[in-house]
Amino acid sequence: MTRVYLDHAATTPLRPQARAAMEEGFAIWANPSSPHAEGRKAKAALEDARERCKNALGWEGELIFTSGASEAAALALVHANAGARLVSLVEHDCILGTVPDAENLPMGRNGAPDLEILAEAVDRERPLVAVQHVNSETGTIQDYAQIAPIVAGASGLSLADCAQSAGKLAIPLLADMAILSAHKFGGPIGVGALLVKDFAMLKPSGGHERGYRRGTENLPDVMGMAAALENSDWATLPDERAAFLGKFDGMRQVIGEQVDYILPLMHPTMSAQALLIRLDAMGFAVSAGSACSSGSMKPSRVLQAFGLDADTARRTIRVSLGWNTTSEELDAFAAAWSSLG
C-alpha cells in the first residue's frame, strides 16, 4: 500500500535543496563565535544564511536564529520591551503556554479578532499583541493591514506567528515581530527564527545572536532553512488545490478568508479519532488539529473559539497539503473520504 501524507501543517518533508545545504554546513563545523579562522568561516556562512532568509522573506529588519517557533515565541513574549501581553484565543499552545496570564482577545464571527475590542484592549501603555498570521487548524488568514495600524496607534508592538504562512504566503511586513519554523516549509526540524524590526524592541537575553539568544547557532540547520525558503515556490498545483477543496464544500469548515493548503473537514457522524484510525488504515496520514495537542480526546479549543460547537469540533479533522503533494494523492484522498459514508 502506498502511503499518502496529508499532515504537512504538522511537519513537511525536507526539500532536497535544504538537505544539500545542510550537508555543506556539516563541513563547516566550527563555532561561529570563535575568533580563529575556522570560526570566522562559520560566522561568514551564518551571516550569509541570515541575509538569504531575510531576502527571501522581503524582511528589512533583524533576524534572530532560534531552535524553532517555540523559542522564537518565548523570546518575543518574555523579552519584548512592552507592557501588557494580549493574545488571540486561537493562538498556538506555544504562545498561550509562554504567557498563561496574558489577556485573551476574543474572535469575531469572521474568524478575526474583534477590531473594536482590540482597539479598546490596546488603549494602555505599549502593549504586545500576538495574533497569528495563519491558523494551524482552520487555515484562517488574519488581516494585518487592519490589525497592525490599531496596535501601532497605541504605540504597541505586534507579533505575528508565521509558522503556517512563511514559505507559502507573503509574511505581514507591517508586523513588528514575526515567528518562523523551518520544518513547516521544507527546512529541517529544530530551527526557526524571530524577525524583529528593531533590536530596541527586545531586551538582550544571551551571548549569541548579537546578545539576544543563549546557545550556539545550529549552522547546518540554518543553512538548510535558508535553502528551503529560497526554494519555497507555492505556485505548484494551484488549480488542482482549488478543485480538491471544491469537492468538500458541504463539509469544509469555512471561517473567514482561508489558505488553500489547510482544510478543516467535518464528517456528519464519525468522530475525529475514529476518522484518523480509519484513514490511517487506508493509507492516509491526516490529523485532528495541532500536533502539539492531537493526543487529546477533548474537542479542539481553537475550533470552539472560532465558533464551532463542541460536537462539530469533535467530528472535524485537518487535511494539510505540502510542497510535494500531487494531484493523484488529492484524488485518492477524495475517493477514500467518499467511501467512508
Secondary structure, 3 states (H helix, E strand, C coil): CCCEECECCCCCCCCHHHHHHHHHHHCCCCCCCCCCHHHHHHHHHHHHHHHHHHHHHCCCCEEEEECCHHHHHHHHHHHECCCCEEEECCCCHHHHHHCCCCEEECECCCCCECHHHHHHHCCCCCCEEECCCECCCCCEECCHHHHHHHHHHCCCEEEEECCCCCCCCCCCCCCCEEEEEHHHCCCCCCCEEEEECCHHHECCCCCEHHHCECCCCCHHHHHHHHHHHHCCCCCCCHHHHHHHHHCCCCCECCCCCECCCEEEEECCCCCHHHHHHHHHHCCEECECCCCCCCCCCCCCHHHHHCCCCHHHHHCEEEEECCCCCCHHHHHHHHHHHHHCC
